[in-house]
């Protein structure tokens, strides 16, 4: 018997999504290499499962999306 690991596992680079059975509390995490592949998996599973997009991870950390400013034209 060895000592249990102390540090949490680092996540691999890629796009993460979690797939659960409808009404379940836990599911399976799937990794895809590109955003396009991730969106294909979402479309594949969305009819029968609950799909949660976890986002992109690089170097073991989540990549924060840059906030885009949306300019709306005002109606006069």
C-alpha positions, 0 to 999 in steps of 0.5 A: 500500500502506498501513500495516496497522491496529495496534488490534484490531477492536472487537466489535459489541453482541450475542450471539456464537456460533461454528459449526464443522464437526465436528472442525474447528479454526476456524469462523464467528462469528455475531452475534444481537441477543437471547439468544432469537435466539441460542438459536434459532440454536443449536438450528438448527445443533446437529445438524450442526455444533459450536456454541460460545456465546461470550456477550454483548458490549457496548461491544467487551467481553464482559459477565461473567455475574453469579454466582448463588448457588444455595441447596439444601435439605439432606436430613435 
